[in-house]
Amino acid sequence: MGGTATIEREVKLSVWPGYAMPDLDGIIDEGSVSHGEEQHLDAAYYDTTDLRLLRRGVTFRFRRGEPPGEVWTAKLPSGTPAIGQARREITLPGRAGTMPMALVDLVRGWALGAPLIQVARLRTLRRQATLNDAGGTPLAVLDDDEVSILRGGRVAARFRELEVELLDDVPDRLLRVLAERLQAAGAQPVDQVPKLVRALGPPALVPWELEVSPLGTRPTTAEVVRAGLLAAAARLVDHVAAVVMDEDPEGVHQARVGIRRLRSDLRTFAALLDAGQARPLRDELRWLQDALGKVRDLDVLLTHLRAEASRLSRDDSSGGDEILRHLVQERATVHADLLDALRSERCAALLDCLAAFVVLPPFASATAKRPAADVMPVLVRRPLRRLRREADRLGPAPGDDELHRVRILAKRLRYATDVSAPLVGKPARRAARVLADLQDVLGDHNDARVALARLRELSRDATPAVAWTSGILAGLQVARAAECRARFPSAYRSAVAKPSWTWLP
């Protein structure tokens, strides 16, 4: 992607216009304080009309007035997405009014399909002090900012704040010491939120659409189902940035899991929902799931084949390297296709529709109003019965497609059990764990199948080295699938055993 990426550790304090900065000498033994020139910063902030980015802890801005010049910056949640001290900040050079596509892609999920517009403009007079150690190495930066909020070209309000930020590898203790010194001089703690939140006021403090509220002691079925849908939708959109950055395969995996959970829940709870809205949404989610799946399948395949190719003899390694190069190139192509899908109007419409659906699910059955304790076990019992029926049909040597069907049903049952877990507690969580074990066995079997099919394709019209190595690796996939088949009966018996399901009627 280019640009720079950092993790911020900072604290903000509020001060009045006449606040006198205390002496910071002596905070660091034999250290020094250096002062920079005044900076006049001009920042334009972009968001959706209802501030979807900001309400999820994301800011997107253009700023001029400090090195390295005119830049665009996206501040993304680090870890659990929320407004806080640790944030992912990514900066790219650019011109005013021309948003870099790379940064727009990063925030696309949180925008939930809505376009980005300028929502605020801030002008800041900044006086900066840097704390250095005895050797002159910077440890922390203190910004003293006088901020003017512009609306319609005029100053609508002003405020002043101090912001202390630690630099790389500096212990957190220094942040506390600096904050205490400033507060002793009269600075007041404020919520650790961006200036933009203070500038925009109450609309920026409305909870994010996909935030899941804690369930009460006796929730209705509708409340439990809605919480499950919200959590799955949040998992999807929270990982769109990770999909775009493409630093860790887990981003694609988690986004895909979010869609799978959504589609599974829409099927499991179909009797409660308006079919005219739920079914089209489920079908459209399949389109994005398939786009993610093409990348995810190659990630899994590459991870496994890299491990097996590393154990090849020197004579066979050249064929393995050629196979891996081919798959890496294919993976780059399908990832580019995925980015095109995420940028499309179709995806924007899907995210908008999804948000509206999960925030206010269209329940069409009076059953949704009944206590979840009475209804949820009945709803979970149905996919359990389907799984048992399907498995009972299996002969002593089930086919690959039959095992794949069992895997799908096990996954659907696990997702329904996960939705019930906040209500049922430990029994449901235990059931979900044994189902996860069954999924792992069948997932490994399916991965071996996929790898075997791809190796067969790669061996056609291939060089002798690739054909030979493909055969070696294919034999390992056959052995891997056979091992999974041997593990399947035990994993299945544990997953459906009565002790795991005593909480069902």
N, C-alpha and C positions, 0 to 999 in steps of 0.2 A: 504493500500500500504506500510505502514511503512515509514522510513526515516524521514527527517525533512522538513518543509515548512515554508518559511518566505516571507515577503514583504519588498523589499529594497527601501530606500529613500537615494539617493546618488547624489553627484556632482563630476565631473571629471575636472581636470585642467592640462594643459600642462606646463612643466618646462624644462629648459636646464640642461645639466649635472652638471654644477657648481652652481646650484640654492641653496641658503642658506635658510633653513627652519626658518621662523620667530618665535619669542617667542609667545607661545600660552597661557601663564599664564595671568590671569585676564579676560579672556573671560567669565568665569563662576565665579560668586562671591564665594570666599572662596573655589573654586574648585582646582583641581590638574591635572597635566598631567603625565601619566606614560608611560614608553617606554619598549617595548618588545624586545626580542632577534631578530636578523636578521633571516629572513626566506628565504630559497632557494626553490622556487616553480617550479614544472615542470608540464605543462599542455598540454594535447593532445586534440584537438578539432575535432569533427566529424560532418559531414554534407553531403548533396548530392553533386555530382560533380559540380552542378551549384549553390550551396549555397542557396537552397530554405529555409532552416530553418533560417539562419542568415538574409536573406532579409525580413523575416517576424518578425524579432526581437526575435528570439529564438536561444539560444546557448546550446550546448550539449558537455560536456567535461569530461575528466578524469584528476584528479590532485593529486599530492603527494607533501609533504613537509610542511604541517601544520596540526594541529589537525582538525579532529580526525583520520588523517592518509590518506590512499589511498581511494579516494571517487570519485563517479560519480555524476555529477550535471547537471540538466536540468533547464534552466532559461526560463520561459514561460511568454508570455504577460499577464499583469493583466489589467482587463477592456478591453478597445479597444486594440486589439493586435497590438503593435508597439514597436519600440525601444524607451525607455524612462526611467524615474527615478524610477517608481514603477513597480516592476517585481516579478513574482512568482518564487521562487527558491526552488527546491526540490533536496535533496542530499541523496544518498544511498552509503553504503560501497561496495567496489568491487575491483577487480584486473584489472590491465592494460590489454587491449585487449579483455576483456569479458564484453560487454555492458549489464547492467541489463535490462531484458525484460520489467520490469515495467516502466523504463524511456523511452525505445524505443517505448513502446505503447503510451506514452504521446505525443511524437513528430511525430507519424506516419502520422497523418493527414496533417501536414505541409510539410512533405517530399513528399506528392503527389505520393506515390507509388515507389519512387526511393530508392535504398539502401543507407546506411550510410557508409562513408569512412572517414579516417583521412584526414583533409584538412589543418591542421596547427599544429605546436608545438611551445609553448612559454615557455621560462625560465625567471623567475622573481626573482630579488633580492628585498626583501620587508623589509622596516624599518617601524615599526608600532608604533603609538602613540595613547593613549586612553585618552579622556577627561572625568574626573569624577566630580561629584558634591561634596558638602562639606562633605557628608557622605561616599564618596568613591564609590558611585554607578556609573558605566560607562554610559555615555550619548551619546558619539560619538566616532568613530574610524577613524583615519587618516592613510591611507596607502601611503607610498612613494615608488613607484615601478620603478625599472630600468628593462626594458623588452628587452629580446633578442629574435628575430624571427629566428627560425631554419628552414632551407630548405636543404634537403639532408644531414643532419647531421652537417651542417655548419651554422654559424651566418650570416644571410643575411641582417639584419638591427637591429638597436636599437632605443629605445625611452624611455623617462622618463615621468611619470605622477603621479599626486596626486589624490587620491580618498577619499572623505569624506563621511561616511555613518552614519546616525542617527540610534540609537537603538530604541527599542520599546517604544512607548508612549512619546517620546521626541518631543516638539513642533518644527515645521518646521523652526521657526525663527532662531534657533541655526545653522541650515545648512547655512542660508544666512550670518550670522555673521562670521562663519568660512571661508566661501568662500571669503568674503570681506577682511579678514585679510591676507589670502594667496595671493590674487591678489594684495594687496597693496605692497607686497614684490616682485612682478614681475611675479607671475603665470598668465597664460593666459587661458581664457575660451576655451573649445573645445566642439565639438558636444558630447552630452551625449550618446555615443555609446560604446559597449564593446571593450576591447583591440583587440579582434579578428578582428573587422571591420577595425581598423587602420592597423593591420598586413596584411590583405588580400587586402586592397586597393579597387580600382574601381569595381571589380566584386561583392564585397559585397554591393555596393551602387545601384545596378540595382534594379528598383522597383519589388516588388513581382508579380508573375504571375497573381494573382487574385485581384490585386489592381484595384479599379474602378476609372477611371479618370472623372472629372466633364464634363458634356455634354456642348457643345457649344450652341450658341443662336439658331441655326437652324440645329439640328442634323439630320442625316439620320436615316431611320428605322433600318438599320443594327447597328448603334451606340447605339440606345436605347435598342434594343433586346440584344446586347452583354453586355451592362451594367447590365441588369436584370439577365442574365445568370451568369455573374461574381459574382454579389452580392449573389445570391443563393448558388453558389459553395463555396464562402468564408464562408457563414454561416455554411455550413456543416463541412468543414475542421477545422474551428476555434473552433468547439465544440467537436471534437474528444477527445481532452485531458480531457474535462469535463466529457465526457462519461466514459473514463477510470478511472478517479479519483472517480467518482460516489459519489460526495459529495452533489449534488443538482440535483433533477430530471429534472430541466430545461435544463441541458446539453443534455440529450437524446431528450428532446422535441425539442430544437432548431436545433439539427442535423437532426432530422426527418423532421422538417419544411423546412430546406434547400433542402432536397431531394424532398419533395412534390412540392416545388416551381419549382425546376428544371424540374421535370416530367410534371408539368402543363404547363410551358412555352414551353417545347419541343412539346407539343400537340397543344397549341394555335398558335404557330408560325411555325407549321409544313410546311405550304405552302411556306415558305421562305427558308427552310433548306433542305439540301441533305438528303432525307429519308433513304438512304442506311447507313448513319452514325448516324442520329438522332434516328431512331427507335431502333436499337440495344442498344444504350446508355440508352435510356429510359427504355427498358426492364431490363437491368442489374441494373440500379438504383433501380428498384422495389425489387430486391433481398435484397439489403442492407436496403431499407425502411422497408421491412417485419421484418428483424432482429431487427431493432430499435423499430418497432411497438410492438413487443411482450413485450419488456421491458416497453415501454411507456404505453401500455394498463394496465399493472399491476400497474404502478405508479399511474395512474388515479384511478383505482379501489381501491387500498389500501388507497389513500387519502380520497376518499368518504366513504368507509366502516369504516375506523377508526373514522371519525366524527360521523357516525350514530351509531356505536357500543358504542361510549362513552356515548350515551344517553340511553342505555339499562338499565333495572333494574338489581339489583344485582343477582337475580335468573337466568337471561338470559346472564350475562356477560361471564360466562365460555365458553359457546358455541361460543360467538363472539370472544373471545381470541383464541380459537382453529382454527376458520376460518382464522383469521388474520395470525396466525403462519404458516398455510398451504400456504397462498398466499406469505408471505415473503420468505419461502423456495423456492417456485416456481420462485419467482422473482430473487433470487440468481442464480438459475440454468440457466434461460434465459439470465441473464446478462453475465454469464460465456460463454454461447454460442455466445453472441454478441462479446465478446472480441476475441474469436476464429475466428469469421468472419472477424474482423478488422485486425487480424494478417495474414490472408490467402493471398496466391498469387492472388486469385481472386479479393480481395479487392484492392491490390496494382495495379493490371492491370486496375481496374475500376477507381481509382483515377488518374492514369496516363492518361488514355483515356479522362476522364472528363476535366482535366486541358488543354489538347491539344484542345479539342472541344470548350471550352468556351473562351479561349484566341484568337483563330482564328476560329469562327463559320463558318461551310461550307455553306455559303449562295448559294442557287441554283436558285434564282429568281431575275430578274432585279428590282423587286419591292423593294428589300432591299436597293437599292441605292436612292430611292425616299425620299423626306422629310418626317420625322416621323409625322409631323403635319397633313399630308394628309393621311397617311396609318394607323397609330395606332388606331384612332377612329373606322375605319372599322374593324380592327382585333378584337377589344374589343366588337364591336356590335354583333359579331357572338355568343360568349358564353352567352351574355345577352339574345339573342333570344332563344337559347337552354334552358336556365333556365326558361324563360317565357312559352315556349311550354310544358316543363315537368310539371311545376306547374299547367298549365291550364288543364292538363289531370287528375289531382287529384280529386277524389270525396270528399264527405263530411267527410268520415272517411278513409283517406289514410293509406295504409299498411306501416309497418316499412321499408321494402325495398324501397318503393316509396319515403319516406321521406329521406332515406339515399342517394338515387340518387339525389334528389334535393340538399342535402348538398354538394355532390361532385361537382355539377355544380356551386353552389354558390361559393365554394372555388376556382374553376378554374377561374371564372369571377373576383373574388377579386384579385387573383394573377396577372391576366392580367391588371387589373386596377392599381395595385401597380407599375407595370413596366411602365405604362403610366404617373404616377403621376409626375415624374420630368419634364415631357414635358407639361402636362396639368395644373398642380398646384392644387389649392384648390378644384375645382369641382371634380377632380378624387379622392382626398383624402377624401372628404365628402362621395362620393359613396362607397369607400372602408370601411369607418366606418359603414355605415348602412349594408353593406354586412357582416361585422364582427359580428354585432349584430345578424343577421340571422344565421350565422355559430354557434354562441354561443348557440342559442336555439336548433338548430338541433344537435349540438355536445353533449349538455346535454341529449337530447333524446337518442342519440346513446349510450352514456355512461350508461344510465339506462338500455337499452337493453342488453348491454354486461354484466353488473352487474347481471341482472336477469338470464341470461343464465348460468353464472358461479355459482351463488348460487344454481341453479337447479342441476348442476353437483355435487356440494359439498354435497348436501343433500342426494344423492343416496348412499346407504350403509354406511351412517354416524351414529355416535352415536346419541342417542335421543336428547342430548343437542344441537348438531350441527344442526340436522334436524329441531328442533324447532326454533332456532335462525335464521337459513337460511330462514325459512318461514316468520318470522317477517321482516327481512331485504328485502326479496323479495317483500313483500307488499309495503314497502316504495319505491321500484324501480317502481312498477306499478303506484303509485301515482305520482312519479316524472315524469315519461313518459307522464302521462295524463296532467300534468301541462304544459309540453313543447308543447304538441299538442295544448293546448288552447292558448298558446302564439304565435304559428307559423303563423296563418293568418295575424296578425298585423305586425309581423316582416317581413314577405314576402312582404306585400303591401308597407312598407317603403323602402325595399331594391330595388324594381323594379319601384318605383314611378318615373314619368317623371322628376320632378325637380332634381333628382340625376343624370340624364343622358342627360341633355341639351347639353353637350359637344360632344355628339355622333351625326353623321349625320342621 
